[in-house]
Amino acid sequence: MTLPNHPSHEDAPAGVGFDDVPDMPNFAILLVSDLDRSVQWYVDGLGFWVEKKLTGPDGQLAVVHLRRAQYRDMLLRPAREPLPGPLGRGVRLSFTLNGETEESMRAIAARLEKLPQGTVNGPLSTPWNTVDVEATDPDGYVVVLTTVADRARTWNELKDSVRTGDQPVRLGR
C-alpha cells in the first residue's frame, strides 16, 4: 500500500535510487560565507557529521548535508558572491537531542568555546525543564541544542516552574 505522501520505490525517477534521497522531513538550508570554516564549526563544535557532499555542474562544492541525529539535518551552501550584512540575522534553529545529558551538553559548550570562530552561551538550565546550548555560527546563525533536564519531572512541576521564572540560567562549570 502506498500512502499519498510516501511514494513507493517504483515511483523514484529513473536512475535515482529511492535511498539516494535522504529522509529529511524538516531541514534548514544555510547560505554561508566560508563553507570549510562553517563545516568545521558544525562538525567540531556541535557534533554534526557530513552526510553527503554534492558538487554543482561547475565542479565546485555546491552543498554539504550535515546530520546530528535522525531528522536533525541541515544543508550548508556556499555564497557565490559576498552578501551584505550578517547572514544569520534573525534566524534561530533549534534541535532537540534526546540522547544528550547535562554533562554531554557541557562538553559541547566546551568544544565550541575552543573554536576560533562563533560564540557559545551555555549550557543553560531553563524553567521548561531543558538544558540548552545556544551557539552562534561564524555567519551569525543561532543554533540551539536542547535536551530534557529531568525526565522524572511532572507536568504540574513544570507549569509551576514556568510561572515563577521564564529566563534560562547559565549552569556553573
N, C-alpha and C positions, 0 to 999 in steps of 0.2 A: 504494500500500500504506500502511495506517495502522498504526503501532505502538501498543501498549497505552497508553503514557504520552505519546503525541504525537498529539493529536486533529487531524483534518483541518479545513480551513476550513469545510466543510459542518456540522461539529459545533458551531460557535460559536452562542451564544444569539441569537435574533432581535434585530436592532438593534445588536448588538455585532460590530464587525469583528474578525477574528482578530488583526490587527495592533494593535488598541486595547489589548490586554493584553500588556505588555512581557514579553520572555523574561528572567525573573529566577529562575534555579534556586535561588539562595540569597540571602537578604537579611535585614536586621535591621529591626525597627520600634522606633524610639526615642521614648519619651514625653518631651517637652521642656517646660521651664517658660516659655520665651520663644521662639516659633517664628522670628521675624525675626532675633533675635540668633544662634540656632543655625544658621539657613540662612547667614547672613553668615560665621560661623566655618568651616563646612564648605566653602563656596564660595571665600571669600577666602583661607583658611588652607590647607586640604587639597587644593584644586583640584577638588572635585566641581562638577558643574553641575546646575541644576534641569532635570530631565527632564520632569516634569509637576507641576501643582498641581491638587488636587481640592477642591472645596467640598462641604460637607455640606448636608443639607436646610434648615438654618437660614441658609444663605448665607455662613457663616463658613468660612475655610480649614480643611479637615479633615486633609489630608495633603499633604506635599511629598515627591515622589520625587526623590532625588538619585542621580547616577551619576558614577563616577570613571573607569570604563572598562567594556567589556563584562563583564557579570556581577559588577561591583563596585558594587552598589546598596544603598541604604538608604532607609527611609521615616522621615520625621520627622512626629510627630503632636503637636499641642499638648495639654498637660494642661489640661483644662477647669476644674480646681479645684486648689488648692495640695496638693501631696503631701508628706508628712513625710519628712525625711531626705534625704540625697543620692540623686538618681535613679539615677545610674550605678554605684552601689556594687557592686563585684564583676564588672561587665560589662567585657569586653575584646574589641574587634572587630579583626580583622586582615585587611588587604587586600594581596595580592601584586600589585605593579605591575611587570611585566616590561620595560616601556619606559623605566623610570627609570634614572638613573645616580647615582653618589655626588654629583656636582655638583648634579643636579636635586633630590636629597634634601636637600642643604644649603640650596637655595633654598626648599624647602617649610618647613624648620625656621625659616629667617629670616622668612618671611611670618607664620608662626604666632607668633613672638616679638613681632611688631609689633602683634598684635591685643590689644585691652584685656581680653579675657576668655580663659579657658582657660590651659593650660600646655603646654610642649613639652619633651621630653627627646630630644636627639639633634642630628644624626644619630649613630647608634650602629653600630659595627663589631662583628659577632657572630662567635663561633667557628664557627657553622654557615654561614658564607660569605654573609651578607646585610648590607645597610646598612638600618637601621631608623630611622624617626622615630616616637617614641611621643608622643602628644598626648592631653591630657585636655580634653574639651569643657566648655562652661560648666555643664553639669549633672552632670559627673563621669564620663561615659562615656569610657573609654580606647580610643583608636583607634590602631592600629599600621599604618603604611605600610611595606612591605618590598620590597626588590629584591635581586637577586643581585649580590654584590660583584665576584667574579672568575669569569667564565664558563669560564675555562680550567682551573680548579682540579679536580683529580681526586678521586674518591671516597675513596681512601686518604688523601690530604692532609686532606680534610675530617674523616674519622674521627679522625685523629691530632690535629687542632686541637681537636676537641670533648673529647677525652680530657685535653688539657693545660690546659684552662680553659673554664669554662662561663658566664662573665659577659661581657655586652656591654661595650664600651669606647667612651666618647664620643670622636668624631673631633674633632680640633682644627679651628679655623676659620681 
